Amino acid sequence: MNSFAACGEDVVVGQPVVIRYPELVRVGKHVAIDAFFYCTTALELGDYVHIGPHVSVIGGREALLRMGHFTNIAAGGRIVCASDSFQGLGLIGPGPVIPPQFRDQVHCEPVVMEDFVNLGSNCVVLPGCHLSQGTVLAAGALLPSGTRTRPWTIYRGVPARAWKPRPWEKMLQYAQALGYSIAPAA
């Protein structure tokens, strides 16, 4: 944690954890990162964030995962912030060990999780997804590249589709009691 770009109070990091570029990591307050977390991207974590065990965030130094306040990734979640484009213009496979001039193009877009987003166990989120305030991605769901979710909606399935609305009033009240003034997204 001493090597993070920024780190708030009450941060717990389990062991073992691999964070390839700690200098690109900014961590808020009241954050728990469980054992076997693996991250190869820049990382921006808000307050009251939990990353469960065996979560992977991949994409390399130029990629980014941004998690707002009161967010969670449950056990086994996979966040892909950059991926081969599969255009057939270069070698695909062991990406980081192939010299750049011989690699296929890379599709690299940040994954953004607004406040109150929760990802269920073993879900997969692909590059460029924007999970709007209050989104829930159910266990085992796949959110395709470039998807922007609707606020306060539960998604499920492969590919993930809107299932039902999620109540928000009580969560905003609890956040306010903790000192956070967060307006509900429309």
Residue frames as a rotation matrix with the C-alpha (Angstrom) as fourth column:
MET 1
0.567 0.824 0.000 0.00
0.824 -0.567 0.000 0.00
0.000 0.000 -1.000 0.00
ASN 2
0.244 -0.562 -0.790 2.96
0.287 -0.736 0.613 2.30
-0.926 -0.377 -0.018 0.51
SER 3
-0.764 -0.625 0.162 3.64
0.304 -0.127 0.944 2.16
-0.569 0.771 0.287 -3.22
PHE 4
0.101 0.866 0.489 0.11
0.986 -0.020 -0.168 3.19
-0.136 0.499 -0.856 -4.28
ALA 5
-0.484 -0.195 0.853 -0.27
0.493 -0.866 0.082 6.65
0.723 0.460 0.515 -5.83
ALA 6
-0.484 0.382 0.787 -2.85
-0.736 -0.664 -0.130 7.39
0.473 -0.643 0.602 -3.11
CYS 7
-0.421 0.345 -0.839 -4.38
0.413 0.896 0.161 5.37
0.808 -0.279 -0.520 -0.29
GLY 8
0.100 0.586 0.804 -7.06
-0.570 -0.628 0.529 6.36
0.815 -0.511 0.271 2.22
GLU 9
-0.583 -0.260 0.770 -7.64
-0.812 0.223 -0.540 5.09
-0.031 -0.939 -0.341 5.74
ASP 10
-0.015 0.575 0.818 -9.05
-0.523 0.693 -0.496 1.71
-0.852 -0.436 0.290 6.74
VAL 11
0.427 0.027 -0.904 -7.73
-0.868 0.292 -0.401 -0.18
0.253 0.956 0.149 3.72
VAL 12
0.164 -0.312 0.936 -7.20
-0.477 0.805 0.352 -3.92
-0.863 -0.504 -0.017 4.02
VAL 13
0.288 -0.167 -0.943 -5.38
-0.915 0.242 -0.323 -5.90
0.282 0.956 -0.083 1.33
GLY 14
0.840 0.083 0.536 -5.34
-0.290 0.904 0.315 -9.70
-0.458 -0.420 0.783 1.63
GLN 15
-0.193 -0.934 -0.299 -2.44
-0.937 0.085 0.339 -11.89
-0.291 0.346 -0.892 0.65
PRO 16
-0.581 -0.814 0.023 -1.45
0.543 -0.366 0.756 -12.95
-0.607 0.451 0.654 -1.87
VAL 17
0.709 0.674 -0.207 -2.45
0.298 -0.552 -0.778 -10.08
-0.639 0.490 -0.593 -4.16
VAL 18
-0.388 -0.804 0.450 -0.77
0.828 -0.090 0.553 -9.06
-0.404 0.587 0.701 -7.43
ILE 19
0.813 0.482 -0.327 -1.04
0.281 -0.817 -0.503 -5.42
-0.510 0.317 -0.800 -8.51
ARG 20
0.353 -0.726 0.591 1.34
0.936 0.274 -0.222 -5.02
-0.001 0.631 0.776 -11.44
TYR 21
-0.358 -0.440 0.824 1.42
0.507 -0.832 -0.225 -1.19
0.784 0.337 0.521 -11.48
PRO 22
0.052 0.424 -0.904 0.85
0.997 -0.073 0.023 0.02
-0.056 -0.903 -0.426 -7.89
GLU 23
-0.767 -0.399 -0.503 1.99
0.390 -0.912 0.128 3.51
-0.509 -0.098 0.855 -8.89
LEU 24
-0.843 0.534 0.068 -1.19
-0.180 -0.399 0.899 3.70
0.507 0.746 0.432 -11.04
VAL 25
-0.208 0.761 -0.614 -3.50
0.721 0.543 0.430 2.79
0.661 -0.353 -0.662 -8.15
ARG 26
-0.755 0.120 0.644 -5.59
-0.427 -0.836 -0.345 5.29
0.497 -0.536 0.683 -6.15
VAL 27
-0.419 0.548 -0.724 -7.57
0.630 0.750 0.202 3.86
0.653 -0.372 -0.659 -3.24
GLY 28
0.021 0.543 0.839 -10.26
-0.377 -0.773 0.510 5.62
0.926 -0.327 0.188 -1.20
LYS 29
-0.603 -0.151 0.783 -11.32
-0.794 0.023 -0.607 4.98
0.074 -0.988 -0.133 2.40
HIS 30
-0.060 0.607 0.793 -12.84
-0.629 0.593 -0.502 1.82
-0.775 -0.529 0.346 3.86
VAL 31
0.372 0.048 -0.927 -11.67
-0.882 0.330 -0.337 -0.54
0.289 0.943 0.165 1.12
ALA 32
0.174 -0.313 0.934 -11.17
-0.451 0.818 0.358 -4.30
-0.876 -0.483 0.001 1.31
ILE 33
0.261 -0.205 -0.943 -9.28
-0.908 0.278 -0.312 -6.22
0.327 0.938 -0.114 -1.37
ASP 34
0.753 0.154 0.640 -9.42
-0.469 0.808 0.357 -9.96
-0.462 -0.569 0.680 -0.77
ALA 35
-0.152 -0.871 0.467 -6.79
-0.275 0.491 0.826 -12.62
-0.949 -0.003 -0.314 -1.41
PHE 36
-0.381 -0.196 0.904 -5.87
0.649 0.640 0.412 -13.68
-0.659 0.743 -0.116 -4.92
PHE 37
0.786 0.488 -0.378 -6.85
0.109 -0.712 -0.693 -10.37
-0.608 0.504 -0.613 -6.53
TYR 38
-0.236 -0.832 0.501 -4.87
0.778 0.147 0.611 -9.94
-0.583 0.534 0.612 -9.78
CYS 39
0.788 0.523 -0.324 -4.66
0.293 -0.782 -0.550 -6.55
-0.542 0.338 -0.770 -11.49
THR 40
-0.228 -0.874 0.429 -2.62
0.882 0.000 0.471 -5.41
-0.412 0.486 0.771 -14.51
THR 41
0.123 0.370 0.921 -4.32
0.726 -0.667 0.171 -2.02
0.677 0.647 -0.351 -15.07
ALA 42
-0.868 -0.134 0.479 -4.55
-0.168 -0.828 -0.535 1.41
0.468 -0.545 0.696 -13.51
LEU 43
-0.228 0.760 -0.609 -7.12
0.811 0.495 0.314 1.32
0.540 -0.422 -0.728 -10.73
GLU 44
-0.782 0.107 0.614 -9.22
-0.336 -0.902 -0.271 4.08
0.525 -0.418 0.741 -9.14
LEU 45
-0.365 0.625 -0.690 -11.27
0.722 0.658 0.213 2.95
0.587 -0.421 -0.691 -6.15
GLY 46
0.005 0.474 0.881 -13.80
-0.336 -0.829 0.448 5.14
0.942 -0.298 0.155 -4.32
ASP 47
-0.662 -0.149 0.734 -14.84
-0.744 0.014 -0.668 4.74
0.090 -0.989 -0.120 -0.69
TYR 48
-0.047 0.627 0.778 -16.54
-0.613 0.597 -0.518 1.66
-0.789 -0.501 0.356 0.75
VAL 49
0.299 0.006 -0.954 -15.31
-0.895 0.349 -0.278 -0.64
0.332 0.937 0.110 -2.00
HIS 50
0.194 -0.256 0.947 -14.97
-0.481 0.817 0.319 -4.42
-0.855 -0.517 0.036 -1.75
ILE 51
0.127 -0.227 -0.966 -13.11
-0.912 0.357 -0.203 -6.61
0.391 0.906 -0.161 -4.23
GLY 52
0.791 0.345 0.505 -13.76
-0.546 0.770 0.330 -10.28
-0.275 -0.537 0.798 -3.50
PRO 53
-0.031 -0.844 0.536 -11.35
-0.318 0.517 0.795 -13.21
-0.948 -0.146 -0.284 -3.72
HIS 54
-0.383 -0.282 0.880 -10.06
0.579 0.668 0.466 -14.50
-0.720 0.688 -0.093 -7.05
VAL 55
0.787 0.579 -0.211 -11.03
0.242 -0.606 -0.758 -11.35
-0.567 0.546 -0.617 -8.99
SER 56
-0.284 -0.865 0.413 -8.99
0.826 -0.002 0.563 -10.47
-0.486 0.502 0.715 -12.10
VAL 57
0.787 0.361 -0.499 -8.70
0.052 -0.847 -0.530 -7.05
-0.614 0.391 -0.686 -13.73
ILE 58
-0.080 -0.854 0.515 -6.61
0.685 0.329 0.651 -7.22
-0.724 0.404 0.558 -16.91
GLY 59
0.863 0.398 0.312 -5.59
0.486 -0.481 -0.730 -4.96
-0.141 0.781 -0.608 -19.74
GLY 60
0.025 -0.957 0.291 -2.11
0.939 -0.077 -0.334 -3.57
0.342 0.281 0.897 -19.16
ARG 61
-0.589 -0.497 -0.637 -0.59
0.738 -0.653 -0.172 -0.28
-0.331 -0.571 0.751 -18.15
GLU 62
-0.972 0.195 0.134 -2.74
-0.092 -0.833 0.546 1.87
0.218 0.518 0.827 -20.47
ALA 63
-0.250 0.934 -0.256 -6.03
0.334 0.331 0.882 0.34
0.909 0.135 -0.395 -19.27
LEU 64
-0.861 0.018 0.508 -8.22
-0.421 -0.584 -0.694 1.55
0.284 -0.811 0.511 -16.38
LEU 65
-0.169 0.856 -0.488 -10.89
0.717 0.446 0.535 0.29
0.676 -0.260 -0.689 -13.99
ARG 66
-0.819 0.022 0.573 -12.72
-0.325 -0.841 -0.432 3.05
0.472 -0.541 0.696 -12.10
MET 67
-0.272 0.717 -0.642 -15.00
0.751 0.575 0.324 2.02
0.601 -0.394 -0.695 -9.21
GLY 68
-0.119 0.327 0.937 -17.21
-0.304 -0.911 0.279 4.61
0.945 -0.252 0.208 -7.48
HIS 69
-0.682 -0.059 0.729 -18.34
-0.727 -0.045 -0.685 4.66
0.073 -0.997 -0.012 -3.85
PHE 70
-0.088 0.673 0.735 -20.21
-0.665 0.510 -0.546 1.69
-0.742 -0.536 0.403 -2.36
THR 71
0.410 0.151 -0.900 -19.20
-0.862 0.387 -0.328 -0.72
0.298 0.910 0.289 -5.14
ASN 72
0.128 -0.271 0.954 -18.40
-0.562 0.773 0.295 -4.42
-0.817 -0.574 -0.053 -5.08
ILE 73
0.059 -0.106 -0.993 -16.97
-0.843 0.527 -0.107 -7.16
0.534 0.843 -0.058 -7.28
ALA 74
0.672 0.289 0.682 -17.87
-0.658 0.655 0.372 -10.58
-0.339 -0.699 0.630 -5.89
ALA 75
-0.009 -0.745 0.667 -15.67
-0.293 0.640 0.710 -13.69
-0.956 -0.189 -0.224 -5.94
GLY 76
-0.223 -0.233 0.947 -14.33
0.621 0.714 0.322 -14.76
-0.751 0.660 -0.014 -9.32
GLY 77
0.778 0.553 -0.299 -15.29
0.162 -0.636 -0.755 -11.61
-0.607 0.539 -0.584 -11.23
ARG 78
-0.223 -0.816 0.533 -13.37
0.861 0.091 0.500 -10.82
-0.456 0.570 0.683 -14.41
ILE 79
0.727 0.339 -0.598 -12.95
0.069 -0.901 -0.428 -7.26
-0.684 0.270 -0.678 -15.66
VAL 80
-0.028 -0.690 0.723 -11.28
0.937 0.234 0.260 -6.96
-0.349 0.685 0.640 -19.07
CYS 81
0.457 0.153 -0.876 -10.20
0.123 -0.986 -0.108 -3.37
-0.881 -0.059 -0.470 -19.77
ALA 82
0.080 -0.426 -0.901 -8.17
-0.943 -0.325 0.070 -4.17
-0.323 0.844 -0.427 -22.91
SER 83
0.333 0.109 0.936 -8.21
0.051 0.990 -0.133 -7.10
-0.941 0.092 0.324 -25.28
ASP 84
-0.825 -0.519 0.223 -6.84
0.195 0.109 0.975 -8.18
-0.530 0.848 0.011 -28.62
SER 85
-0.261 0.746 -0.612 -9.07
-0.743 -0.560 -0.366 -6.86
-0.616 0.360 0.701 -31.39
PHE 86
-0.163 0.130 0.978 -8.86
0.267 0.960 -0.083 -10.15
-0.950 0.247 -0.191 -33.34
GLN 87
0.587 0.311 -0.747 -8.45
-0.518 -0.565 -0.642 -8.26
-0.622 0.764 -0.171 -36.63
GLY 88
0.774 -0.327 0.542 -5.83
0.522 0.814 -0.254 -10.71
-0.358 0.480 0.801 -37.90
LEU 89
0.874 -0.435 0.218 -3.24
-0.189 -0.716 -0.672 -7.96
0.448 0.546 -0.708 -38.26
GLY 90
-0.112 -0.942 0.317 -0.67
-0.841 -0.080 -0.536 -9.52
0.530 -0.327 -0.782 -35.97
LEU 91
-0.613 -0.195 -0.766 0.13
0.148 0.923 -0.354 -12.28
0.776 -0.330 -0.537 -33.55
ILE 92
0.285 0.731 0.620 -2.46
-0.739 -0.245 0.628 -13.05
0.611 -0.637 0.470 -30.89
GLY 93
0.541 -0.033 -0.841 -1.82
0.366 0.909 0.200 -14.99
0.757 -0.416 0.503 -27.75
PRO 94
0.218 -0.504 -0.835 1.09
0.974 0.060 0.218 -14.26
-0.060 -0.861 0.504 -25.47
GLY 95
0.788 0.341 0.513 0.51
0.488 -0.854 -0.182 -10.49
0.376 0.393 -0.839 -25.96
PRO 96
0.930 -0.366 -0.034 2.93
-0.283 -0.772 0.569 -8.84
-0.235 -0.519 -0.822 -23.51
VAL 97
0.212 -0.919 0.334 5.90
0.066 0.354 0.933 -10.95
-0.975 -0.175 0.136 -24.59
ILE 98
0.240 -0.087 0.967 5.46
0.961 0.162 -0.224 -10.30
-0.137 0.983 0.123 -28.33
PRO 99
-0.785 -0.534 -0.315 7.23
0.475 -0.844 0.248 -7.14
-0.398 0.045 0.916 -29.56
PRO 100
-0.159 0.831 -0.533 4.61
0.008 -0.539 -0.842 -4.42
-0.987 -0.138 0.079 -30.20
GLN 101
-0.369 -0.009 -0.929 5.21
-0.841 -0.423 0.338 -4.23
-0.396 0.906 0.149 -33.96
PHE 102
-0.875 0.006 -0.484 4.13
-0.259 0.838 0.480 -7.90
0.408 0.546 -0.732 -34.31
ARG 103
-0.790 0.613 -0.023 1.00
0.294 0.347 -0.891 -7.80
-0.538 -0.710 -0.454 -32.11
ASP 104
-0.244 0.838 0.487 -2.59
0.859 -0.046 0.510 -7.54
0.450 0.543 -0.709 -33.21
GLN 105
-0.450 0.183 0.874 -4.36
-0.216 -0.972 0.092 -4.26
0.867 -0.147 0.476 -32.48
VAL 106
-0.784 0.166 -0.598 -5.59
0.614 0.355 -0.705 -3.83
0.096 -0.920 -0.380 -28.93
HIS 107
0.061 0.868 0.494 -9.07
0.226 -0.494 0.840 -2.66
0.972 0.060 -0.226 -28.00
CYS 108
-0.616 -0.376 -0.692 -8.46
0.759 -0.051 -0.649 -0.62
0.208 -0.925 0.317 -24.83
GLU 109
-0.157 0.610 0.777 -11.27
-0.144 -0.793 0.593 1.33
0.977 -0.019 0.212 -23.16
PRO 110
-0.875 -0.199 0.442 -11.81
-0.442 -0.049 -0.896 2.02
0.200 -0.979 -0.046 -19.46
VAL 111
-0.212 0.827 -0.521 -14.42
0.588 0.533 0.608 0.13
0.780 -0.178 -0.600 -17.49
VAL 112
-0.783 0.027 0.622 -16.38
-0.381 -0.811 -0.444 2.51
0.493 -0.584 0.645 -15.25
MET 113
-0.246 0.702 -0.668 -18.53
0.797 0.539 0.273 1.47
0.552 -0.465 -0.692 -12.31
GLU 114
-0.230 0.240 0.943 -20.52
-0.301 -0.939 0.166 4.41
0.926 -0.246 0.288 -10.92
ASP 115
-0.714 -0.034 0.699 -21.63
-0.698 -0.045 -0.715 4.55
0.055 -0.998 0.009 -7.26
PHE 116
-0.064 0.711 0.701 -23.61
-0.746 0.432 -0.507 1.61
-0.663 -0.555 0.503 -5.81
VAL 117
0.337 0.112 -0.935 -22.68
-0.824 0.515 -0.235 -0.84
0.455 0.850 0.266 -8.60
ASN 118
0.024 -0.293 0.956 -22.41
-0.698 0.679 0.225 -4.49
-0.715 -0.673 -0.188 -7.59
LEU 119
-0.027 -0.136 -0.990 -21.09
-0.875 0.483 -0.043 -7.35
0.484 0.865 -0.132 -9.69
GLY 120
0.772 0.424 0.474 -22.10
-0.604 0.721 0.339 -10.91
-0.199 -0.548 0.813 -8.78
SER 121
0.086 -0.756 0.648 -19.81
-0.298 0.602 0.741 -13.93
-0.951 -0.257 -0.174 -8.56
ASN 122
-0.394 -0.443 0.805 -18.09
0.492 0.638 0.592 -15.04
-0.777 0.629 -0.034 -11.75
CYS 123
0.794 0.607 -0.011 -19.45
0.327 -0.442 -0.835 -12.25
-0.512 0.660 -0.550 -13.93
VAL 124
-0.300 -0.860 0.413 -17.41
0.868 -0.066 0.492 -10.88
-0.395 0.506 0.766 -16.85
VAL 125
0.733 0.414 -0.540 -17.25
0.184 -0.885 -0.429 -7.24
-0.655 0.215 -0.724 -17.96
LEU 126
0.203 -0.636 0.744 -15.52
0.969 0.239 -0.060 -6.42
-0.140 0.733 0.665 -21.27
PRO 127
-0.714 -0.670 -0.203 -13.71
0.650 -0.742 0.163 -3.23
-0.260 -0.015 0.965 -22.41
GLY 128
-0.909 0.229 0.349 -15.55
-0.004 -0.841 0.541 0.06
0.418 0.490 0.765 -22.61
CYS 129
-0.068 0.930 -0.361 -18.49
0.735 0.291 0.612 -0.86
0.675 -0.224 -0.703 -20.38
HIS 130
-0.796 -0.026 0.604 -20.07
-0.311 -0.839 -0.446 1.88
0.519 -0.543 0.660 -18.29
LEU 131
-0.348 0.662 -0.663 -22.11
0.784 0.594 0.181 0.55
0.514 -0.457 -0.726 -15.40
SER 132
-0.240 0.348 0.906 -24.45
-0.149 -0.936 0.320 3.37
0.959 -0.058 0.276 -14.38
GLN 133
-0.665 -0.055 0.744 -25.34
-0.710 -0.262 -0.654 4.23
0.231 -0.963 0.136 -10.79
GLY 134
-0.107 0.652 0.751 -26.92
-0.840 0.346 -0.419 1.34
-0.533 -0.675 0.510 -8.90
THR 135
0.286 0.183 -0.941 -26.45
-0.801 0.585 -0.130 -1.30
0.526 0.791 0.314 -11.59
VAL 136
0.100 -0.276 0.956 -26.29
-0.607 0.745 0.279 -4.93
-0.789 -0.608 -0.093 -10.45
LEU 137
-0.036 -0.178 -0.983 -24.77
-0.876 0.480 -0.055 -7.57
0.482 0.859 -0.173 -12.72
ALA 138
0.749 0.466 0.471 -26.03
-0.648 0.665 0.372 -10.98
-0.139 -0.584 0.800 -11.58
ALA 139
0.011 -0.755 0.655 -23.76
-0.437 0.585 0.683 -13.95
-0.899 -0.294 -0.324 -10.95
GLY 140
-0.223 -0.246 0.943 -22.35
0.524 0.785 0.329 -15.50
-0.822 0.568 -0.046 -14.13
ALA 141
0.796 0.604 -0.026 -23.48
0.323 -0.461 -0.826 -12.64
-0.512 0.650 -0.562 -16.41
LEU 142
-0.332 -0.850 0.409 -21.45
0.867 -0.104 0.487 -11.31
-0.371 0.516 0.772 -19.35
LEU 143
0.593 0.442 -0.673 -21.54
0.181 -0.888 -0.424 -7.59
-0.785 0.129 -0.606 -20.17
PRO 144
0.450 -0.405 0.796 -20.40
0.891 0.261 -0.371 -7.14
-0.057 0.876 0.478 -23.81
SER 145
-0.590 -0.802 -0.097 -17.87
0.773 -0.595 0.220 -4.49
-0.234 0.055 0.971 -24.86
GLY 146
-0.926 0.067 0.372 -19.15
0.108 -0.896 0.431 -0.94
0.362 0.439 0.822 -24.95
THR 147
-0.048 0.968 -0.248 -22.37
0.735 0.202 0.648 -1.58
0.677 -0.150 -0.721 -23.03
ARG 148
-0.868 -0.037 0.495 -23.82
-0.283 -0.784 -0.553 1.30
0.408 -0.620 0.670 -21.02
THR 149
-0.595 0.653 -0.468 -26.34
0.759 0.648 -0.060 0.10
0.264 -0.391 -0.882 -18.43
ARG 150
0.124 0.730 0.672 -29.44
0.057 -0.682 0.729 1.89
0.991 -0.052 -0.126 -17.20
PRO 151
-0.661 -0.376 0.649 -29.26
-0.563 -0.323 -0.760 3.30
0.495 -0.869 0.002 -13.66
TRP 152
-0.503 0.421 0.755 -30.69
-0.747 0.227 -0.624 1.23
-0.434 -0.878 0.201 -10.80
THR 153
0.566 0.616 -0.548 -31.31
-0.808 0.545 -0.223 -1.84
0.161 0.569 0.806 -12.96
ILE 154
0.047 -0.478 0.877 -30.42
-0.439 0.779 0.448 -5.48
-0.897 -0.406 -0.173 -12.39
TYR 155
0.252 -0.103 -0.962 -28.88
-0.949 0.169 -0.266 -7.27
0.190 0.980 -0.055 -15.39
ARG 156
0.056 -0.267 0.962 -28.49
-0.422 0.867 0.265 -11.01
-0.905 -0.421 -0.064 -15.88
GLY 157
0.839 0.334 0.431 -27.61
0.131 0.644 -0.754 -13.57
-0.529 0.689 0.496 -18.54
VAL 158
-0.381 -0.924 0.024 -25.15
0.075 -0.005 0.997 -14.10
-0.922 0.381 0.071 -21.37
PRO 159
-0.649 -0.609 0.456 -25.15
0.375 -0.777 -0.505 -11.56
0.662 -0.156 0.733 -22.86
ALA 160
-0.701 0.350 -0.621 -26.49
0.592 -0.199 -0.781 -9.54
-0.397 -0.915 -0.067 -19.92
ARG 161
-0.459 0.662 0.592 -29.89
0.334 -0.489 0.806 -7.97
0.823 0.568 0.003 -20.40
ALA 162
-0.707 0.289 0.646 -31.96
-0.645 -0.638 -0.420 -5.73
0.291 -0.714 0.637 -18.14
TRP 163
-0.717 0.436 -0.545 -34.10
0.479 0.875 0.070 -7.84
0.507 -0.210 -0.836 -15.84
LYS 164
0.429 0.881 -0.202 -35.79
0.782 -0.250 0.572 -5.61
0.453 -0.403 -0.795 -13.28
PRO 165
0.323 -0.287 0.902 -35.39
-0.246 -0.946 -0.213 -2.29
0.914 -0.153 -0.376 -11.47
ARG 166
-0.273 -0.485 -0.831 -33.45
0.782 0.392 -0.485 -2.02
0.561 -0.782 0.272 -8.24
PRO 167
0.814 0.577 -0.063 -34.81
0.498 -0.638 0.587 0.06
0.298 -0.510 -0.807 -5.35
TRP 168
-0.097 -0.934 0.345 -32.51
0.597 -0.332 -0.731 2.94
0.796 0.135 0.590 -4.46
GLU 169
0.510 0.380 0.772 -34.07
-0.190 -0.825 0.532 5.13
0.839 -0.418 -0.349 -1.79
LYS 170
0.995 -0.091 -0.043 -32.72
0.068 0.287 0.956 3.27
-0.074 -0.954 0.292 1.25
MET 171
0.321 -0.940 0.120 -29.18
0.947 0.314 -0.070 3.04
0.029 0.136 0.990 -0.17
LEU 172
-0.087 -0.322 0.943 -29.04
0.376 -0.887 -0.268 6.80
0.922 0.331 0.199 -0.73
GLN 173
0.776 0.400 0.488 -30.32
-0.305 -0.438 0.845 7.36
0.552 -0.805 -0.218 2.82
TYR 174
0.842 -0.512 -0.173 -27.60
0.481 0.565 0.670 5.11
-0.245 -0.647 0.722 4.26
ALA 175
0.010 -0.863 0.505 -24.94
0.914 -0.196 -0.354 6.85
0.405 0.465 0.787 2.16
GLN 176
0.220 0.143 0.965 -26.17
-0.038 -0.987 0.155 10.21
0.975 -0.071 -0.212 3.41
ALA 177
0.985 0.146 0.088 -25.96
-0.100 0.076 0.992 8.96
0.138 -0.986 0.089 7.02
LEU 178
0.473 -0.881 -0.011 -22.30
0.819 0.435 0.374 8.15
-0.324 -0.186 0.927 6.30
GLY 179
0.096 -0.409 -0.908 -21.73
0.137 -0.898 0.419 11.71
-0.986 -0.164 -0.030 5.02
TYR 180
-0.860 -0.370 0.351 -22.18
0.359 0.050 0.932 11.22
-0.362 0.928 0.090 1.27
SER 181
0.018 0.853 -0.521 -24.60
-0.245 -0.502 -0.830 13.43
-0.969 0.143 0.200 -0.62
ILE 182
-0.935 -0.304 0.181 -25.25
0.051 0.389 0.920 11.45
-0.350 0.869 -0.349 -3.79
ALA 183
-0.203 0.887 -0.414 -28.17
-0.821 -0.384 -0.421 12.37
-0.533 0.255 0.807 -6.03
PRO 184
0.077 0.292 0.953 -30.10
0.210 0.930 -0.301 9.53
-0.975 0.223 0.010 -7.68
ALA 185
-0.909 -0.376 -0.177 -29.38
-0.124 -0.159 0.979 9.07
-0.397 0.913 0.098 -11.37
ALA 186
-0.100 0.920 -0.379 -32.33
-0.852 -0.276 -0.444 9.50
-0.513 0.278 0.812 -13.69
